[in-house]
Amino acid sequence: MPSIKDLGKRLKSVSSTSKITKAMKMVAASKLRKAESEMIAARPFAASVQNLMMPHIGIKEGEEPPASVMKLAISSDKGLWGGINSKICKEVKLAVDALVQR
């Protein structure tokens, strides 16, 4: 059976862990609110890009395919998005290589 001293240490440890967990939850909630507000602020840009691109994405039945195709790659310019940017660059290079080999 644990002693009173051991129980006191355990109680202190559990309460300090719960304080840390509460602080982490508050930080996560703050980051989520910031990300949501940035997402809402980016919606007009996304809508304008979508309006620009949507009429030209598909070819209707009976239409001739266009002689040339333009592809648009959009990447991030700030933050810790290196992995996404490098993936976009690799995909663009693969697409260009596929077009050149035709």
Summary of the structure (lengths in Angstrom):
residues: 102
radius of gyration: 26.3
end to end distance: 78.0
largest distance: 85.2
contacts: 163
relative contact order: 0.05
helix: 72%
strand: 0%
